[in-house]
Amino acid sequence: MSFLCRVQMPRYCSRFMVAPCKRTLGDVVPDHSYRVFRRCWRKLWHPGRPYTGSVTSSPDSEFSNSEMSTQSEKPFHTPVMVKEVLQFLDIKPGQVVLDLTFGAGGHSKAILQSVPGVTVVAADRDPTAFQMAQRLAEVYPGQVKPVLGRFSELNNLLPALGLGPGGVDATLLDAGCSSMQMDSAERGFSLSKDGPLDMRMDGDRYPDMPCAADVVNALDQQALVSVLAAYGEERHTRKIAAAIAQARSVYPIGRTLQLASIVAGAFPVSALYARRDRLQRPSHVATKTFQALRIFVNDELNELHAGLRVAQTLLRPKGRLCVLTFHSLEDRLTKRFLRGEDLAAPPRRSLRQRAKARLGLEGEEHEEEEENEEEEKGRESKYWVSLKKVIKPSEEEVQENPRARSAKLRTAVRR
């Protein structure tokens, strides 16, 4: 079945089901990921699941709740590739800019400070980000229009602001998780800070929406394997899923460090930090597990595709789009969308990529993800003209902001 069809989630009488949270299970890229998403969510929403959704810590949790309150850190955010974004958006005074992921507002502030009279539509699904956008609107009266909603909801929200097809001059989409979400232990995104295993980008907007704790406690072992493989590109999926299944049979998994230690326990001590990030720093073995859960819980690939379609609809001819991605799944989806490829079809791969897949190296950091640009010539979209091949942050920026190390910027002009 093609993922482009519209499949509604069944109306189970579950504790987790509320009307605003019903998902339209379509448009996940690639098609294999759609099948994983549909199958696993059906299992998660099954009314016979005994797990209550509680995210209380276990008796063996490393930190108590009182200790956690003292360990909370003030969110800190450094926007990525600001100069490059401003350069390629090429915003003129008086134009309308759509910031699809406002976050902490770093890029929007730079736009407002650099271009006089510009109007920024600041959209985000996170209520905390929405409140920050409202405060920025007080600083720039009439120039900032905050919007609270997911990408998939914007087609219903933006017309109220007078935005229709062709009504936007430039669009920025900063995909993935924001620094302020990662830095807040209570949000449950970070494996280095103990907190409830939440990971919902919508915060408390939908209190009954399943969180990461529901996923690891309710999905069966094979479904966990599918989620980790599809969204974390993890090679040791069966080993990790078995460790999770064994641990939850003793006590529900409800804390971030609890899950991190369970995943680490599936590996020998020597392998705990054997992986390296792009700065050649030790990377915890649970990193990809946390990524997979976050993407699955927030339906990120569906939402990214929806955001790209919103940009395609609202941008005027010759309007510019900048997309920042932070892992290979996001970048691959964006690249194929801008090329006008059929996203229901398997992605085209170079000979080198096919050889790596046969050798089982497909999930290793995707350092070689940039295919030979010569192979990509001739692939043109009827909607987009790419301005430049993928752009990476400078070495100086990565040294100052290590979280920028995996960022990729793709730019295009609407035909």
Steps between C-alpha positions, in 0.01 A plus 500: 500500500630843410559732793332780304158362578317648795458249782323604817594356838230268638279647771609282786355578840846540648620725779733658247242589234374856478345659194771763429769231506360271233772449246461487127742225419616605160793665327774334704821467302623248405222250437663246734491755782129554438429130540703496821315805632153365421567152637665621822244771576219250463674281757563795729138611496360152562248521787626181659839645591543501877746788527346813652735757355659583834850643481592471864855405574600156612639435848844468345485832314827686521340830604209576728232751400635756748847466355359542151343836586842634595663361185270678255694726272396818333446428130771636274460533127744584225348516150684305231646653182332837548720680244437235237124503563481880468712490187292242317158625611598843361215675680402852391337773717128457540493133400320218683714221645361171631711345778350154523697403811544807717665315791679751717476759223867528404444512125190720525683754716786512251253563216321776690828668591641476147201599286283805579123471474498124454207291628584166663235232543643299790353149512582218742328201657670553838298720742824627655622619160160657434528701823847619395358606164229696680765683703694579182177637351490751785851617411414529128134615497321404180801319357474162675195275469524198734326177399468188718465180300667214321596518134202280416266751669629816331277477193208562737675758720681732258198620296380678815812717467419581139758260360396310190677347201779730385472717810849434638830634366743273690473192722736348754452148631732395785420132548553278801530570870594845634780565747259627765309173480820299532625709792184460706520176700124509562429467127673161485700547179851474643667176606755693708242663732259298709136582452165346405521305175269737312641638169174660386575820310143616557565513873175483698272605214369144478550345848370159388725476194738201528852591609831314469433309823178366348692385193773306683251343742210419266651397165594137463861406442475462122330838467782660699748340261315657206491846661870498589600384153276737304544818704834452675682312224633288783681177411461326838122523512425149623753521780359833622134396465568181696665698781202739516250213505686325778533817711136606471383155607650581840412869530344754257751722321419862576825701524754607241809381685319178583453429129855608418642259757280216369626554146858527625455172689440322171860573396837417653655778707762560233226589249320756719674798339667321211295690243622840383310804384612724217737681730653163590367532853370193685131444434276301735362173360144611583517812279331338200239337722400839638492645148272220378256543789487878457430476126235233553321675788480833315432355154788717378537365147130547427515849648813596305335394177189700594717806571670474162162485330384806695807688372431381146143628519562837665820615332456739211683435171871577554445473875784333690510201734771402748480163677730409789522130583699317766499134405496293182128412508400869495759593240413211270130586516566869428735422214254268330211744549690788341592279205137413444556128548216260564533461875298179494770336291828369644772766488757477226841401629849532365719193447693590815181517707377166368835343583488643855147366544613150402784524752262608777649849534185690410443653843850624580470879535451547124823693472494409132137604452583757235473297182702586197341822378561393143253216550235746615506720191188479293271449797288813505177583677222696335468696826860562616839611375782419740735792566799299614591151610479421870676751730669409828601728788855633508760347728500818708125477559521132594772577753288776656174302479562122490130432445539644152734218399235290326305789347437518126343789315313455172373800307260533210294753302132447424436483125 
